[in-house]
Amino acid sequence: MPFQKNHKLGAQPLNNEPFDKTPVCFNVQKGVRDKLKAIPDWKERLRKLVDELIEEFEG
């Protein structure tokens, strides 16, 4: 089945602020990915940590 444009599934912004079209990717040690995905709401929590890291670096 080919990918359809403008489908209703996929990553949706949570607070009406659109996501960047280019994702941030990085490698982790073996086993970290599975542990991370087991944490409830892990994506939103990771986004908050990234924002905090940026604020710490800039301030």
mmJSON file of the N, C-alpha and C atoms, coordinates in Angstrom:
{"data_MODEL":{"atom_site":{
"group_PDB":["ATOM","ATOM","ATOM","ATOM","ATOM","ATOM","ATOM","ATOM","ATOM","ATOM","ATOM","ATOM","ATOM","ATOM","ATOM","ATOM","ATOM","ATOM","ATOM","ATOM","ATOM","ATOM","ATOM","ATOM","ATOM","ATOM","ATOM","ATOM","ATOM","ATOM","ATOM","ATOM","ATOM","ATOM","ATOM","ATOM","ATOM","ATOM","ATOM","ATOM","ATOM","ATOM","ATOM","ATOM","ATOM","ATOM","ATOM","ATOM","ATOM","ATOM","ATOM","ATOM","ATOM","ATOM","ATOM","ATOM","ATOM","ATOM","ATOM","ATOM","ATOM","ATOM","ATOM","ATOM","ATOM","ATOM","ATOM","ATOM","ATOM","ATOM","ATOM","ATOM","ATOM","ATOM","ATOM","ATOM","ATOM","ATOM","ATOM","ATOM","ATOM","ATOM","ATOM","ATOM","ATOM","ATOM","ATOM","ATOM","ATOM","ATOM","ATOM","ATOM","ATOM","ATOM","ATOM","ATOM","ATOM","ATOM","ATOM","ATOM","ATOM","ATOM","ATOM","ATOM","ATOM","ATOM","ATOM","ATOM","ATOM","ATOM","ATOM","ATOM","ATOM","ATOM","ATOM","ATOM","ATOM","ATOM","ATOM","ATOM","ATOM","ATOM","ATOM","ATOM","ATOM","ATOM","ATOM","ATOM","ATOM","ATOM","ATOM","ATOM","ATOM","ATOM","ATOM","ATOM","ATOM","ATOM","ATOM","ATOM","ATOM","ATOM","ATOM","ATOM","ATOM","ATOM","ATOM","ATOM","ATOM","ATOM","ATOM","ATOM","ATOM","ATOM","ATOM","ATOM","ATOM","ATOM","ATOM","ATOM","ATOM","ATOM","ATOM","ATOM","ATOM","ATOM","ATOM","ATOM","ATOM","ATOM","ATOM","ATOM","ATOM","ATOM","ATOM","ATOM","ATOM"],
"id":[1,2,3,4,5,6,7,8,9,10,11,12,13,14,15,16,17,18,19,20,21,22,23,24,25,26,27,28,29,30,31,32,33,34,35,36,37,38,39,40,41,42,43,44,45,46,47,48,49,50,51,52,53,54,55,56,57,58,59,60,61,62,63,64,65,66,67,68,69,70,71,72,73,74,75,76,77,78,79,80,81,82,83,84,85,86,87,88,89,90,91,92,93,94,95,96,97,98,99,100,101,102,103,104,105,106,107,108,109,110,111,112,113,114,115,116,117,118,119,120,121,122,123,124,125,126,127,128,129,130,131,132,133,134,135,136,137,138,139,140,141,142,143,144,145,146,147,148,149,150,151,152,153,154,155,156,157,158,159,160,161,162,163,164,165,166,167,168,169,170,171,172,173,174,175,176,177],
"type_symbol":["N","C","C","N","C","C","N","C","C","N","C","C","N","C","C","N","C","C","N","C","C","N","C","C","N","C","C","N","C","C","N","C","C","N","C","C","N","C","C","N","C","C","N","C","C","N","C","C","N","C","C","N","C","C","N","C","C","N","C","C","N","C","C","N","C","C","N","C","C","N","C","C","N","C","C","N","C","C","N","C","C","N","C","C","N","C","C","N","C","C","N","C","C","N","C","C","N","C","C","N","C","C","N","C","C","N","C","C","N","C","C","N","C","C","N","C","C","N","C","C","N","C","C","N","C","C","N","C","C","N","C","C","N","C","C","N","C","C","N","C","C","N","C","C","N","C","C","N","C","C","N","C","C","N","C","C","N","C","C","N","C","C","N","C","C","N","C","C","N","C","C","N","C","C","N","C","C"],
"label_atom_id":["N","CA","C","N","CA","C","N","CA","C","N","CA","C","N","CA","C","N","CA","C","N","CA","C","N","CA","C","N","CA","C","N","CA","C","N","CA","C","N","CA","C","N","CA","C","N","CA","C","N","CA","C","N","CA","C","N","CA","C","N","CA","C","N","CA","C","N","CA","C","N","CA","C","N","CA","C","N","CA","C","N","CA","C","N","CA","C","N","CA","C","N","CA","C","N","CA","C","N","CA","C","N","CA","C","N","CA","C","N","CA","C","N","CA","C","N","CA","C","N","CA","C","N","CA","C","N","CA","C","N","CA","C","N","CA","C","N","CA","C","N","CA","C","N","CA","C","N","CA","C","N","CA","C","N","CA","C","N","CA","C","N","CA","C","N","CA","C","N","CA","C","N","CA","C","N","CA","C","N","CA","C","N","CA","C","N","CA","C","N","CA","C","N","CA","C","N","CA","C","N","CA","C","N","CA","C"],
"label_alt_id":[null,null,null,null,null,null,null,null,null,null,null,null,null,null,null,null,null,null,null,null,null,null,null,null,null,null,null,null,null,null,null,null,null,null,null,null,null,null,null,null,null,null,null,null,null,null,null,null,null,null,null,null,null,null,null,null,null,null,null,null,null,null,null,null,null,null,null,null,null,null,null,null,null,null,null,null,null,null,null,null,null,null,null,null,null,null,null,null,null,null,null,null,null,null,null,null,null,null,null,null,null,null,null,null,null,null,null,null,null,null,null,null,null,null,null,null,null,null,null,null,null,null,null,null,null,null,null,null,null,null,null,null,null,null,null,null,null,null,null,null,null,null,null,null,null,null,null,null,null,null,null,null,null,null,null,null,null,null,null,null,null,null,null,null,null,null,null,null,null,null,null,null,null,null,null,null,null],
"label_comp_id":["MET","MET","MET","PRO","PRO","PRO","PHE","PHE","PHE","GLN","GLN","GLN","LYS","LYS","LYS","ASN","ASN","ASN","HIS","HIS","HIS","LYS","LYS","LYS","LEU","LEU","LEU","GLY","GLY","GLY","ALA","ALA","ALA","GLN","GLN","GLN","PRO","PRO","PRO","LEU","LEU","LEU","ASN","ASN","ASN","ASN","ASN","ASN","GLU","GLU","GLU","PRO","PRO","PRO","PHE","PHE","PHE","ASP","ASP","ASP","LYS","LYS","LYS","THR","THR","THR","PRO","PRO","PRO","VAL","VAL","VAL","CYS","CYS","CYS","PHE","PHE","PHE","ASN","ASN","ASN","VAL","VAL","VAL","GLN","GLN","GLN","LYS","LYS","LYS","GLY","GLY","GLY","VAL","VAL","VAL","ARG","ARG","ARG","ASP","ASP","ASP","LYS","LYS","LYS","LEU","LEU","LEU","LYS","LYS","LYS","ALA","ALA","ALA","ILE","ILE","ILE","PRO","PRO","PRO","ASP","ASP","ASP","TRP","TRP","TRP","LYS","LYS","LYS","GLU","GLU","GLU","ARG","ARG","ARG","LEU","LEU","LEU","ARG","ARG","ARG","LYS","LYS","LYS","LEU","LEU","LEU","VAL","VAL","VAL","ASP","ASP","ASP","GLU","GLU","GLU","LEU","LEU","LEU","ILE","ILE","ILE","GLU","GLU","GLU","GLU","GLU","GLU","PHE","PHE","PHE","GLU","GLU","GLU","GLY","GLY","GLY"],
"label_asym_id":["A","A","A","A","A","A","A","A","A","A","A","A","A","A","A","A","A","A","A","A","A","A","A","A","A","A","A","A","A","A","A","A","A","A","A","A","A","A","A","A","A","A","A","A","A","A","A","A","A","A","A","A","A","A","A","A","A","A","A","A","A","A","A","A","A","A","A","A","A","A","A","A","A","A","A","A","A","A","A","A","A","A","A","A","A","A","A","A","A","A","A","A","A","A","A","A","A","A","A","A","A","A","A","A","A","A","A","A","A","A","A","A","A","A","A","A","A","A","A","A","A","A","A","A","A","A","A","A","A","A","A","A","A","A","A","A","A","A","A","A","A","A","A","A","A","A","A","A","A","A","A","A","A","A","A","A","A","A","A","A","A","A","A","A","A","A","A","A","A","A","A","A","A","A","A","A","A"],
"label_entity_id":["1","1","1","1","1","1","1","1","1","1","1","1","1","1","1","1","1","1","1","1","1","1","1","1","1","1","1","1","1","1","1","1","1","1","1","1","1","1","1","1","1","1","1","1","1","1","1","1","1","1","1","1","1","1","1","1","1","1","1","1","1","1","1","1","1","1","1","1","1","1","1","1","1","1","1","1","1","1","1","1","1","1","1","1","1","1","1","1","1","1","1","1","1","1","1","1","1","1","1","1","1","1","1","1","1","1","1","1","1","1","1","1","1","1","1","1","1","1","1","1","1","1","1","1","1","1","1","1","1","1","1","1","1","1","1","1","1","1","1","1","1","1","1","1","1","1","1","1","1","1","1","1","1","1","1","1","1","1","1","1","1","1","1","1","1","1","1","1","1","1","1","1","1","1","1","1","1"],
"label_seq_id":[1,1,1,2,2,2,3,3,3,4,4,4,5,5,5,6,6,6,7,7,7,8,8,8,9,9,9,10,10,10,11,11,11,12,12,12,13,13,13,14,14,14,15,15,15,16,16,16,17,17,17,18,18,18,19,19,19,20,20,20,21,21,21,22,22,22,23,23,23,24,24,24,25,25,25,26,26,26,27,27,27,28,28,28,29,29,29,30,30,30,31,31,31,32,32,32,33,33,33,34,34,34,35,35,35,36,36,36,37,37,37,38,38,38,39,39,39,40,40,40,41,41,41,42,42,42,43,43,43,44,44,44,45,45,45,46,46,46,47,47,47,48,48,48,49,49,49,50,50,50,51,51,51,52,52,52,53,53,53,54,54,54,55,55,55,56,56,56,57,57,57,58,58,58,59,59,59],
"pdbx_PDB_ins_code":[null,null,null,null,null,null,null,null,null,null,null,null,null,null,null,null,null,null,null,null,null,null,null,null,null,null,null,null,null,null,null,null,null,null,null,null,null,null,null,null,null,null,null,null,null,null,null,null,null,null,null,null,null,null,null,null,null,null,null,null,null,null,null,null,null,null,null,null,null,null,null,null,null,null,null,null,null,null,null,null,null,null,null,null,null,null,null,null,null,null,null,null,null,null,null,null,null,null,null,null,null,null,null,null,null,null,null,null,null,null,null,null,null,null,null,null,null,null,null,null,null,null,null,null,null,null,null,null,null,null,null,null,null,null,null,null,null,null,null,null,null,null,null,null,null,null,null,null,null,null,null,null,null,null,null,null,null,null,null,null,null,null,null,null,null,null,null,null,null,null,null,null,null,null,null,null,null],
"Cartn_x":[0.849,0.0,0.9,0.744,1.582,1.173,2.128,1.877,0.975,-0.067,-0.986,-0.692,-0.651,-0.424,-1.65,-1.419,-2.487,-3.312,-2.66,-3.374,-3.571,-4.49,-4.827,-3.905,-3.15,-2.251,-0.872,-0.07,1.29,1.488,2.66,2.994,2.155,1.455,0.621,1.11,1.148,1.558,0.579,1.106,0.278,-0.32,0.345,-0.12,-0.261,-0.722,-0.931,0.345,1.485,2.766,3.346,3.545,3.981,5.387,5.607,6.935,7.812,9.112,10.066,9.962,10.088,9.965,11.169,12.311,13.512,13.688,13.643,13.775,15.215,15.356,16.67,16.926,18.038,18.35,19.73,19.852,21.158,21.216,22.436,22.648,22.742,22.266,22.354,22.968,23.373,23.954,22.895,23.35,22.476,21.533,20.248,19.258,18.568,19.157,18.575,17.274,17.22,16.019,14.802,14.933,13.813,13.386,14.358,14.03,13.321,13.782,13.17,11.726,11.493,10.146,9.175,9.696,8.852,8.343,8.911,8.499,7.256,6.184,4.984,5.267,4.723,4.857,6.315,7.149,8.58,8.955,8.216,8.567,8.385,7.262,7.01,7.986,8.289,9.238,10.638,11.026,12.326,12.38,11.287,11.233,11.442,10.836,10.999,12.452,13.087,14.492,15.39,15.097,15.877,15.713,14.48,14.246,15.035,15.064,15.806,17.31,17.81,19.231,19.587,18.755,18.989,18.964,17.985,17.909,19.151,19.624,20.818,22.042,22.135,23.285,23.269,22.071,21.956,22.029,21.579,21.504,22.656],
"Cartn_y":[-1.171,0.0,1.242,2.122,3.329,4.342,5.16,6.208,7.269,7.664,8.679,10.014,11.074,12.408,12.881,13.75,14.343,13.311,12.21,11.203,11.697,11.12,11.57,10.968,9.94,9.297,9.936,9.708,10.225,11.229,11.838,12.79,14.051,14.385,15.579,16.499,17.811,18.728,18.69,18.827,18.711,20.045,21.139,22.437,23.436,22.978,23.796,24.457,24.019,24.496,23.381,23.627,22.535,22.048,20.763,20.185,20.572,20.587,20.798,19.599,19.839,18.74,17.807,18.295,17.477,16.986,15.669,15.16,15.239,15.242,15.182,13.714,13.185,11.773,11.652,10.701,10.442,8.991,8.465,7.074,6.954,5.834,5.534,4.15,3.854,2.544,1.454,0.256,-0.888,-1.04,-1.187,-1.39,-0.119,1.045,2.312,2.597,2.321,2.587,1.877,0.607,-0.161,0.361,0.721,1.262,2.604,3.431,4.737,4.597,3.7,3.524,2.934,2.348,1.783,2.862,4.059,5.161,5.814,5.935,6.597,8.052,8.48,9.879,10.265,9.311,9.539,10.63,10.754,11.76,13.174,13.421,14.757,15.074,14.102,14.324,14.614,13.921,14.156,15.538,15.965,17.318,18.38,18.18,19.132,19.164,17.995,17.942,18.646,18.508,19.185,20.692,21.156,22.59,23.105,22.335,22.731,22.797,21.838,21.82,23.044,23.408,24.589,25.853,25.964,27.134,27.254,26.116,26.102,26.556,26.1,26.444,27.911,28.424,29.822,30.817,30.394,31.322,31.213],
"Cartn_z":[0.0,0.0,0.0,-0.966,-1.001,0.057,0.433,1.42,0.797,1.519,1.022,1.687,0.895,1.443,2.197,3.17,3.982,4.753,5.156,5.938,7.365,8.095,9.447,10.507,10.166,11.123,11.065,12.07,12.088,13.211,13.255,14.314,14.177,15.207,15.23,16.34,16.106,17.164,18.33,19.538,20.732,21.166,20.838,21.314,20.165,19.035,17.836,17.322,17.797,17.301,16.441,15.144,14.256,14.579,14.318,14.491,13.305,13.528,12.45,11.505,10.23,9.259,9.278,9.788,9.866,11.3,11.533,12.903,13.405,14.722,15.363,15.683,15.203,15.42,16.066,16.981,17.579,18.023,18.083,18.469,19.981,20.495,21.92,22.09,23.306,23.576,23.443,23.245,23.068,24.262,24.003,25.047,25.508,25.247,25.702,24.973,23.701,22.901,23.474,23.788,24.334,25.701,26.531,27.855,27.729,26.806,26.592,26.12,25.173,24.624,25.648,26.723,27.776,28.738,28.678,29.558,28.979,29.78,29.279,28.902,27.795,27.338,27.102,26.667,26.572,25.579,24.492,23.485,24.025,24.666,25.21,26.337,27.174,28.266,27.724,26.66,26.044,25.401,24.781,24.208,25.287,26.454,27.563,28.041,28.13,28.542,27.536,26.262,25.228,25.358,25.587,25.79,26.997,28.089,29.28,28.987,28.239,27.879,27.05,26.109,25.278,26.126,27.033,27.913,28.787,29.325,30.165,29.374,28.135,27.306,26.904,26.577,26.126,27.287,28.461,29.592,30.477],
"occupancy":[1.0,1.0,1.0,1.0,1.0,1.0,1.0,1.0,1.0,1.0,1.0,1.0,1.0,1.0,1.0,1.0,1.0,1.0,1.0,1.0,1.0,1.0,1.0,1.0,1.0,1.0,1.0,1.0,1.0,1.0,1.0,1.0,1.0,1.0,1.0,1.0,1.0,1.0,1.0,1.0,1.0,1.0,1.0,1.0,1.0,1.0,1.0,1.0,1.0,1.0,1.0,1.0,1.0,1.0,1.0,1.0,1.0,1.0,1.0,1.0,1.0,1.0,1.0,1.0,1.0,1.0,1.0,1.0,1.0,1.0,1.0,1.0,1.0,1.0,1.0,1.0,1.0,1.0,1.0,1.0,1.0,1.0,1.0,1.0,1.0,1.0,1.0,1.0,1.0,1.0,1.0,1.0,1.0,1.0,1.0,1.0,1.0,1.0,1.0,1.0,1.0,1.0,1.0,1.0,1.0,1.0,1.0,1.0,1.0,1.0,1.0,1.0,1.0,1.0,1.0,1.0,1.0,1.0,1.0,1.0,1.0,1.0,1.0,1.0,1.0,1.0,1.0,1.0,1.0,1.0,1.0,1.0,1.0,1.0,1.0,1.0,1.0,1.0,1.0,1.0,1.0,1.0,1.0,1.0,1.0,1.0,1.0,1.0,1.0,1.0,1.0,1.0,1.0,1.0,1.0,1.0,1.0,1.0,1.0,1.0,1.0,1.0,1.0,1.0,1.0,1.0,1.0,1.0,1.0,1.0,1.0,1.0,1.0,1.0,1.0,1.0,1.0],
"B_iso_or_equiv":[0.0,0.0,0.0,0.0,0.0,0.0,0.0,0.0,0.0,0.0,0.0,0.0,0.0,0.0,0.0,0.0,0.0,0.0,0.0,0.0,0.0,0.0,0.0,0.0,0.0,0.0,0.0,0.0,0.0,0.0,0.0,0.0,0.0,0.0,0.0,0.0,0.0,0.0,0.0,0.0,0.0,0.0,0.0,0.0,0.0,0.0,0.0,0.0,0.0,0.0,0.0,0.0,0.0,0.0,0.0,0.0,0.0,0.0,0.0,0.0,0.0,0.0,0.0,0.0,0.0,0.0,0.0,0.0,0.0,0.0,0.0,0.0,0.0,0.0,0.0,0.0,0.0,0.0,0.0,0.0,0.0,0.0,0.0,0.0,0.0,0.0,0.0,0.0,0.0,0.0,0.0,0.0,0.0,0.0,0.0,0.0,0.0,0.0,0.0,0.0,0.0,0.0,0.0,0.0,0.0,0.0,0.0,0.0,0.0,0.0,0.0,0.0,0.0,0.0,0.0,0.0,0.0,0.0,0.0,0.0,0.0,0.0,0.0,0.0,0.0,0.0,0.0,0.0,0.0,0.0,0.0,0.0,0.0,0.0,0.0,0.0,0.0,0.0,0.0,0.0,0.0,0.0,0.0,0.0,0.0,0.0,0.0,0.0,0.0,0.0,0.0,0.0,0.0,0.0,0.0,0.0,0.0,0.0,0.0,0.0,0.0,0.0,0.0,0.0,0.0,0.0,0.0,0.0,0.0,0.0,0.0,0.0,0.0,0.0,0.0,0.0,0.0],
"pdbx_formal_charge":[null,null,null,null,null,null,null,null,null,null,null,null,null,null,null,null,null,null,null,null,null,null,null,null,null,null,null,null,null,null,null,null,null,null,null,null,null,null,null,null,null,null,null,null,null,null,null,null,null,null,null,null,null,null,null,null,null,null,null,null,null,null,null,null,null,null,null,null,null,null,null,null,null,null,null,null,null,null,null,null,null,null,null,null,null,null,null,null,null,null,null,null,null,null,null,null,null,null,null,null,null,null,null,null,null,null,null,null,null,null,null,null,null,null,null,null,null,null,null,null,null,null,null,null,null,null,null,null,null,null,null,null,null,null,null,null,null,null,null,null,null,null,null,null,null,null,null,null,null,null,null,null,null,null,null,null,null,null,null,null,null,null,null,null,null,null,null,null,null,null,null,null,null,null,null,null,null],
"auth_seq_id":[1,1,1,2,2,2,3,3,3,4,4,4,5,5,5,6,6,6,7,7,7,8,8,8,9,9,9,10,10,10,11,11,11,12,12,12,13,13,13,14,14,14,15,15,15,16,16,16,17,17,17,18,18,18,19,19,19,20,20,20,21,21,21,22,22,22,23,23,23,24,24,24,25,25,25,26,26,26,27,27,27,28,28,28,29,29,29,30,30,30,31,31,31,32,32,32,33,33,33,34,34,34,35,35,35,36,36,36,37,37,37,38,38,38,39,39,39,40,40,40,41,41,41,42,42,42,43,43,43,44,44,44,45,45,45,46,46,46,47,47,47,48,48,48,49,49,49,50,50,50,51,51,51,52,52,52,53,53,53,54,54,54,55,55,55,56,56,56,57,57,57,58,58,58,59,59,59],
"auth_comp_id":["MET","MET","MET","PRO","PRO","PRO","PHE","PHE","PHE","GLN","GLN","GLN","LYS","LYS","LYS","ASN","ASN","ASN","HIS","HIS","HIS","LYS","LYS","LYS","LEU","LEU","LEU","GLY","GLY","GLY","ALA","ALA","ALA","GLN","GLN","GLN","PRO","PRO","PRO","LEU","LEU","LEU","ASN","ASN","ASN","ASN","ASN","ASN","GLU","GLU","GLU","PRO","PRO","PRO","PHE","PHE","PHE","ASP","ASP","ASP","LYS","LYS","LYS","THR","THR","THR","PRO","PRO","PRO","VAL","VAL","VAL","CYS","CYS","CYS","PHE","PHE","PHE","ASN","ASN","ASN","VAL","VAL","VAL","GLN","GLN","GLN","LYS","LYS","LYS","GLY","GLY","GLY","VAL","VAL","VAL","ARG","ARG","ARG","ASP","ASP","ASP","LYS","LYS","LYS","LEU","LEU","LEU","LYS","LYS","LYS","ALA","ALA","ALA","ILE","ILE","ILE","PRO","PRO","PRO","ASP","ASP","ASP","TRP","TRP","TRP","LYS","LYS","LYS","GLU","GLU","GLU","ARG","ARG","ARG","LEU","LEU","LEU","ARG","ARG","ARG","LYS","LYS","LYS","LEU","LEU","LEU","VAL","VAL","VAL","ASP","ASP","ASP","GLU","GLU","GLU","LEU","LEU","LEU","ILE","ILE","ILE","GLU","GLU","GLU","GLU","GLU","GLU","PHE","PHE","PHE","GLU","GLU","GLU","GLY","GLY","GLY"],
"auth_asym_id":["A","A","A","A","A","A","A","A","A","A","A","A","A","A","A","A","A","A","A","A","A","A","A","A","A","A","A","A","A","A","A","A","A","A","A","A","A","A","A","A","A","A","A","A","A","A","A","A","A","A","A","A","A","A","A","A","A","A","A","A","A","A","A","A","A","A","A","A","A","A","A","A","A","A","A","A","A","A","A","A","A","A","A","A","A","A","A","A","A","A","A","A","A","A","A","A","A","A","A","A","A","A","A","A","A","A","A","A","A","A","A","A","A","A","A","A","A","A","A","A","A","A","A","A","A","A","A","A","A","A","A","A","A","A","A","A","A","A","A","A","A","A","A","A","A","A","A","A","A","A","A","A","A","A","A","A","A","A","A","A","A","A","A","A","A","A","A","A","A","A","A","A","A","A","A","A","A"],
"auth_atom_id":["N","CA","C","N","CA","C","N","CA","C","N","CA","C","N","CA","C","N","CA","C","N","CA","C","N","CA","C","N","CA","C","N","CA","C","N","CA","C","N","CA","C","N","CA","C","N","CA","C","N","CA","C","N","CA","C","N","CA","C","N","CA","C","N","CA","C","N","CA","C","N","CA","C","N","CA","C","N","CA","C","N","CA","C","N","CA","C","N","CA","C","N","CA","C","N","CA","C","N","CA","C","N","CA","C","N","CA","C","N","CA","C","N","CA","C","N","CA","C","N","CA","C","N","CA","C","N","CA","C","N","CA","C","N","CA","C","N","CA","C","N","CA","C","N","CA","C","N","CA","C","N","CA","C","N","CA","C","N","CA","C","N","CA","C","N","CA","C","N","CA","C","N","CA","C","N","CA","C","N","CA","C","N","CA","C","N","CA","C","N","CA","C","N","CA","C","N","CA","C","N","CA","C","N","CA","C"],
"pdbx_PDB_model_num":[1,1,1,1,1,1,1,1,1,1,1,1,1,1,1,1,1,1,1,1,1,1,1,1,1,1,1,1,1,1,1,1,1,1,1,1,1,1,1,1,1,1,1,1,1,1,1,1,1,1,1,1,1,1,1,1,1,1,1,1,1,1,1,1,1,1,1,1,1,1,1,1,1,1,1,1,1,1,1,1,1,1,1,1,1,1,1,1,1,1,1,1,1,1,1,1,1,1,1,1,1,1,1,1,1,1,1,1,1,1,1,1,1,1,1,1,1,1,1,1,1,1,1,1,1,1,1,1,1,1,1,1,1,1,1,1,1,1,1,1,1,1,1,1,1,1,1,1,1,1,1,1,1,1,1,1,1,1,1,1,1,1,1,1,1,1,1,1,1,1,1,1,1,1,1,1,1]
}}}
